Amino acid sequence: MSEAAVALSPDAVAEQVKREVDRALKRNIKGLDFLTAGRQEVGAMEKDLVHREGTAMLYRYRPVVDEIYRIPLLIVSPPTNKGYIFDLAPGQSFVEFLLQRGYDVFLLDWAPPRRDEAHLGISDYVDRFIPDSLARIADITGEADVTLAGYCMGGTLATIHAALHAGNGIRNLILFATPVDFTSMKLFQAWSDKRHFDVDMVVEKLGVIPPELMLGAFDLARPANRAAGRMHLWTNMWNDEFVKSYRMFDRWAAETLPVPGEYFREQIKYLMWDNALCHNRLEVGGRVADLSKITVPILSIVAEHDHIVSREAAQPLMTMTGATDREEIFTKGGHVSLVAGPSALRRLWPLIDAWLGKRSV
């Protein structure tokens, strides 16, 4: 009997119908559960708040193995987002992966800025919050050197800091989806076009920039993304693991943070409009952030389907820095799944471990 005949046999058709009916029932039942459920729990690993200054919060994750690498690792979150994207749940946590392999992991996370913190600018992040965190890590560990990592704008801030503070304790740089050439962020260039976007007026009116403004930019970048995501959720509502992951990512996106108005203004004017970092003319505290001054090993990680930070936007890390030891990992995935998706666990994280392990002793 041919394969086509087997596929069309009454028993096979009946079995397929049974599976689809079962999934439809589960979708309806679990759909009600989804609508009535509380927030999805996030955070897999225990951590301690070891330093707090204004909007900056420095955490140290508790080790889970006896043998620890000498060089600690500091991850800088983007100021618009919660740092738990690195630590969603057991088995889906980049931090858990690192701790199990013996890294001493710190996280620089952010609290929503108060109205009296609307004046905070790029200099506060790169000349104050990051250096103070590094000093606290040195006090705790006794090590002067640290691997500095950052995601998205957290990576940009880490890059600016490294350019301004060359030779000041940074042993390695690991940068996830980090924009440096802002002319390559085409959709955001259109969104912030100076011909119709009066950033001074926005900042003066609002003070602290609400998360809705940033979320609106993401929705404009991919207008069908939210509806498509909901449709994909409904199709897979029968799958508990899929729904759990969706709820974690949905919570993270919904908890986008406000940012200080001055930081937002400088980000738009100096980075988005002037592309000053890429042209080595970004001035912070009277000094120029010169990319060629970065000579430490660099690992740049970019995603093939990242609609926010393209490969071209991160390319200056490979071409304009002074590092001789620099490597790019171009991997499948999108802007968020790059750091927290299932494929990251299988493919990307082991590559990071292989690169970082020999540079952390």
C-alpha positions as CSV (number, residue, x, y, z in Angstrom):
1,M,0.0,0.0,0.0
2,S,1.4,3.4,-0.9
3,E,2.2,6.1,1.7
4,A,-0.5,8.3,0.3
5,A,-3.1,5.6,0.8
6,V,-1.9,5.1,4.3
7,A,-2.1,8.8,5.0
8,L,-5.7,8.9,3.7
9,S,-6.9,5.8,5.4
10,P,-10.0,6.2,7.7
11,D,-8.0,5.3,10.8
12,A,-5.3,7.9,10.0
13,V,-7.9,10.5,9.4
14,A,-9.8,9.6,12.5
15,E,-6.6,9.9,14.6
16,Q,-5.8,13.3,13.1
17,V,-9.3,14.6,13.8
18,K,-9.0,13.3,17.4
19,R,-5.7,15.1,17.9
20,E,-7.1,18.4,16.5
21,V,-10.3,18.1,18.6
22,D,-8.2,17.4,21.7
23,R,-6.0,20.5,21.0
24,A,-9.0,22.6,20.4
25,L,-10.5,21.6,23.7
26,K,-7.2,22.3,25.5
27,R,-6.9,25.7,23.8
28,N,-10.3,26.7,25.1
29,I,-9.7,25.4,28.6
30,K,-6.2,26.8,28.8
31,G,-7.3,30.1,27.2
32,L,-9.6,30.7,30.1
33,D,-6.7,29.9,32.5
34,F,-4.5,32.3,30.6
35,L,-7.0,35.1,30.9
36,T,-7.5,34.6,34.6
37,A,-3.9,33.9,35.6
38,G,-1.7,36.3,37.5
39,R,1.7,37.5,36.5
40,Q,4.1,34.8,35.4
41,E,6.8,34.2,38.0
42,V,10.3,35.2,36.7
43,G,13.8,34.8,38.2
44,A,15.5,31.5,38.7
45,M,18.6,32.3,40.8
46,E,19.1,33.8,44.2
47,K,20.8,37.2,44.3
48,D,21.7,39.9,46.7
49,L,21.5,43.7,46.3
50,V,25.1,44.8,47.0
51,H,24.9,48.4,45.9
52,R,22.2,51.0,45.3
53,E,22.6,54.5,44.0
54,G,19.6,56.4,42.6
55,T,18.1,54.4,39.8
56,A,21.1,52.0,39.7
57,M,20.8,48.7,41.5
58,L,23.8,46.2,41.6
59,Y,23.1,42.6,42.3
60,R,25.4,39.7,42.9
61,Y,24.1,36.2,42.1
62,R,24.9,33.5,44.7
63,P,27.3,30.9,43.4
64,V,26.1,27.3,42.8
65,V,29.5,25.6,42.4
66,D,32.7,25.5,44.4
67,E,35.2,26.4,41.7
68,I,34.8,30.0,40.6
69,Y,36.6,31.8,37.8
70,R,38.9,34.6,39.0
71,I,37.5,37.4,36.8
72,P,33.9,38.4,37.7
73,L,31.3,39.3,35.1
74,L,29.1,42.4,35.2
75,I,26.0,42.5,32.9
76,V,24.6,45.9,32.2
77,S,20.9,45.9,31.4
78,P,19.4,48.5,29.0
79,P,17.9,51.4,31.0
80,T,14.5,50.7,29.4
81,N,14.2,47.1,30.5
82,K,14.3,44.9,33.6
83,G,17.4,42.7,34.0
84,Y,15.5,39.5,34.6
85,I,15.5,38.8,30.9
86,F,18.8,37.1,31.7
87,D,17.2,35.0,34.4
88,L,13.7,34.1,33.4
89,A,13.2,30.6,34.8
90,P,15.1,27.4,35.6
91,G,16.4,25.9,32.4
92,Q,15.8,29.2,30.6
93,S,18.2,31.4,32.4
94,F,21.5,32.7,31.0
95,V,22.6,33.6,34.6
96,E,21.9,30.0,35.7
97,F,24.0,28.7,32.8
98,L,26.9,31.0,33.8
99,L,26.7,30.2,37.5
100,Q,26.7,26.4,36.8
101,R,29.9,26.9,34.8
102,G,31.6,28.8,37.6
103,Y,31.3,32.5,36.7
104,D,30.9,35.2,39.4
105,V,27.9,37.1,38.0
106,F,26.8,40.6,38.8
107,L,23.9,42.5,37.3
108,L,23.5,46.2,36.9
109,D,19.7,46.7,36.9
110,W,17.6,49.8,36.9
111,A,14.7,51.2,39.0
112,P,12.2,53.6,37.4
113,P,13.7,57.1,37.7
114,R,11.9,59.6,40.0
115,R,10.8,62.9,38.6
116,D,13.8,64.6,40.4
117,E,16.0,62.2,38.4
118,A,14.9,63.5,35.0
119,H,18.2,65.3,34.6
120,L,20.2,62.1,34.5
121,G,22.2,61.9,31.3
122,I,24.6,59.5,29.5
123,S,27.4,60.8,31.7
124,D,25.6,59.6,34.8
125,Y,25.5,56.1,33.4
126,V,29.0,55.8,32.0
127,D,30.9,58.0,34.4
128,R,29.0,57.2,37.6
129,F,26.7,54.2,37.7
130,I,29.0,51.8,35.8
131,P,32.3,52.9,37.5
132,D,30.7,52.8,41.0
133,S,29.4,49.3,40.3
134,L,32.9,48.2,39.2
135,A,34.4,49.7,42.3
136,R,31.9,47.8,44.5
137,I,32.7,44.6,42.6
138,A,36.4,45.1,43.3
139,D,35.7,45.7,47.0
140,I,33.6,42.5,47.2
141,T,35.9,40.2,45.1
142,G,39.3,41.7,45.6
143,E,39.8,41.6,41.9
144,A,40.6,44.8,40.0
145,D,39.6,43.4,36.6
146,V,36.1,42.5,35.3
147,T,34.4,41.3,32.2
148,L,31.9,43.9,31.2
149,A,28.8,42.8,29.2
150,G,25.8,44.6,28.0
151,Y,22.6,44.1,26.1
152,C,21.2,46.6,23.5
153,M,21.6,50.1,25.0
154,G,23.2,48.5,28.0
155,G,25.9,47.4,25.6
156,T,26.2,50.8,24.1
157,L,26.7,52.3,27.5
158,A,29.3,49.6,28.3
159,T,31.0,50.5,25.0
160,I,31.1,54.2,25.8
161,H,32.4,53.5,29.2
162,A,35.2,51.3,27.8
163,A,36.1,54.0,25.3
164,L,36.3,56.7,28.0
165,H,38.1,54.5,30.6
166,A,40.5,52.5,28.6
167,G,42.9,50.4,30.7
168,N,40.8,51.0,33.8
169,G,39.9,47.4,34.9
170,I,37.9,46.1,31.9
171,R,39.4,42.7,31.0
172,N,36.8,41.7,28.3
173,L,33.7,43.1,26.5
174,I,30.7,41.0,25.6
175,L,28.1,42.9,23.7
176,F,24.6,41.5,22.8
177,A,22.7,43.3,20.0
178,T,24.6,46.5,20.7
179,P,24.1,49.5,18.4
180,V,27.0,51.7,17.6
181,D,26.2,52.9,14.0
182,F,22.8,54.4,14.6
183,T,22.3,55.2,10.9
184,S,21.7,51.5,10.4
185,M,18.7,51.5,12.7
186,K,16.5,52.5,9.8
187,L,13.0,52.3,11.4
188,F,14.1,54.2,14.5
189,Q,15.7,56.8,12.3
190,A,12.4,57.3,10.7
191,W,10.6,57.4,14.0
192,S,12.9,60.0,15.5
193,D,13.4,62.1,12.3
194,K,14.3,65.6,13.5
195,R,12.0,67.2,10.8
196,H,9.0,66.1,12.8
197,F,10.2,64.9,16.2
198,D,10.8,67.8,18.6
199,V,12.7,66.0,21.3
200,D,13.3,69.1,23.4
201,M,9.6,69.7,23.6
202,V,8.9,66.1,24.5
203,V,11.5,66.2,27.3
204,E,10.4,69.6,28.6
205,K,6.8,68.5,28.7
206,L,7.3,65.1,30.2
207,G,10.5,65.2,32.3
208,V,10.7,61.4,32.7
209,I,9.9,59.6,29.5
210,P,7.1,57.1,30.0
211,P,7.4,53.5,28.7
212,E,4.5,54.0,26.4
213,L,6.6,56.2,24.2
214,M,9.2,53.6,23.7
215,L,6.7,50.8,23.3
216,G,5.0,52.9,20.6
217,A,8.3,53.1,18.7
218,F,8.6,49.3,18.8
219,D,5.0,48.9,17.6
220,L,5.7,51.3,14.7
221,A,8.8,49.3,13.9
222,R,6.7,46.1,13.5
223,P,3.0,47.1,13.5
224,A,1.7,43.5,13.0
225,N,4.0,42.0,15.6
226,R,1.6,42.1,18.6
227,A,-1.4,40.7,16.7
228,A,0.7,38.0,15.1
229,G,2.1,37.1,18.5
230,R,-1.4,36.7,20.0
231,M,-2.5,34.5,17.0
232,H,0.6,32.4,17.5
233,L,-0.2,32.1,21.2
234,W,-3.8,30.9,20.5
235,T,-2.5,28.3,18.0
236,N,-0.2,26.9,20.7
237,M,-2.4,27.4,23.7
238,W,-2.5,23.6,24.2
239,N,1.3,23.7,24.8
240,D,2.1,24.5,28.4
241,E,5.8,25.2,27.8
242,F,5.0,27.6,24.9
243,V,2.4,29.4,27.0
244,K,4.8,29.7,30.0
245,S,7.5,31.2,27.8
246,Y,5.1,33.6,26.1
247,R,3.8,34.8,29.5
248,M,7.4,35.5,30.7
249,F,8.4,37.4,27.6
250,D,5.0,39.3,27.6
251,R,5.6,40.3,31.2
252,W,9.1,41.5,30.5
253,A,7.9,43.6,27.5
254,A,4.9,45.0,29.5
255,E,7.3,46.1,32.3
256,T,9.3,48.4,30.1
257,L,10.8,51.2,32.2
258,P,10.6,54.9,32.0
259,V,13.9,56.7,31.4
260,P,15.3,60.1,32.5
261,G,14.4,62.8,30.0
262,E,18.0,64.1,29.6
263,Y,19.3,60.6,28.8
264,F,16.5,60.2,26.2
265,R,17.3,63.7,24.7
266,E,21.1,62.9,24.5
267,Q,20.4,59.4,23.0
268,I,18.2,61.0,20.3
269,K,20.4,64.0,19.5
270,Y,23.9,62.6,19.9
271,L,23.5,59.0,19.0
272,M,20.5,58.8,16.7
273,W,20.8,62.1,14.9
274,D,24.5,62.9,15.0
275,N,25.8,59.2,15.1
276,A,28.5,60.7,17.3
277,L,29.7,57.4,18.8
278,C,30.4,55.9,15.4
279,H,32.2,59.0,14.2
280,N,34.3,59.2,17.4
281,R,32.9,62.6,18.3
282,L,30.7,61.7,21.3
283,E,31.8,64.0,24.2
284,V,31.1,62.9,27.7
285,G,32.4,65.1,30.6
286,G,34.7,67.0,28.3
287,R,36.3,63.8,26.9
288,V,35.7,62.1,23.5
289,A,34.6,58.4,23.5
290,D,37.1,57.2,21.0
291,L,36.4,53.6,19.9
292,S,40.0,53.0,18.9
293,K,40.9,53.3,22.5
294,I,39.1,50.0,23.3
295,T,41.9,47.4,23.0
296,V,40.5,44.6,25.3
297,P,39.0,41.4,23.7
298,I,35.5,41.9,22.3
299,L,32.8,39.4,21.6
300,S,29.9,40.9,19.7
301,I,26.7,38.9,19.3
302,V,24.1,39.8,16.8
303,A,20.9,38.1,15.6
304,E,20.0,37.3,12.1
305,H,16.4,38.4,12.5
306,D,16.9,41.3,14.9
307,H,14.5,44.1,13.6
308,I,15.9,46.6,16.2
309,V,19.7,46.3,16.0
310,S,20.9,45.1,12.6
311,R,24.3,43.5,12.0
312,E,25.4,46.7,10.3
313,A,24.5,48.7,13.4
314,A,26.9,46.6,15.5
315,Q,29.6,46.3,12.9
316,P,31.9,49.1,14.1
317,L,32.7,46.9,17.1
318,M,34.6,44.7,14.6
319,T,36.0,47.5,12.4
320,M,36.6,50.6,14.5
321,T,37.8,49.5,17.9
322,G,41.5,49.0,18.7
323,A,41.1,45.4,19.8
324,T,43.1,42.8,18.0
325,D,41.2,40.0,19.7
326,R,37.6,40.5,18.5
327,E,35.0,38.0,17.4
328,E,31.5,38.2,16.1
329,I,28.8,35.6,16.6
330,F,26.1,35.9,14.0
331,T,23.3,33.7,15.2
332,K,19.7,32.8,14.4
333,G,17.0,34.5,16.4
334,G,15.6,38.0,17.2
335,H,16.4,40.8,19.5
336,V,15.0,39.2,22.6
337,S,15.5,35.5,21.8
338,L,19.1,36.3,21.3
339,V,19.6,36.4,25.1
340,A,16.7,34.3,26.3
341,G,15.3,32.0,23.6
342,P,15.5,28.2,23.6
343,S,18.0,28.2,20.8
344,A,20.3,30.5,22.8
345,L,20.6,27.7,25.4
346,R,21.5,25.1,22.9
347,R,23.7,27.1,20.5
348,L,24.8,30.5,21.7
349,W,25.5,30.1,25.4
350,P,28.1,27.3,25.0
351,L,29.9,29.5,22.5
352,I,30.0,32.3,25.0
353,D,31.3,30.0,27.7
354,A,34.1,28.7,25.4
355,W,35.1,32.3,24.5
356,L,34.9,33.7,28.1
357,G,36.3,30.8,30.1
358,K,39.8,31.1,28.8
359,R,39.7,34.9,29.3
360,S,38.5,34.7,32.9
361,V,41.5,33.1,34.6
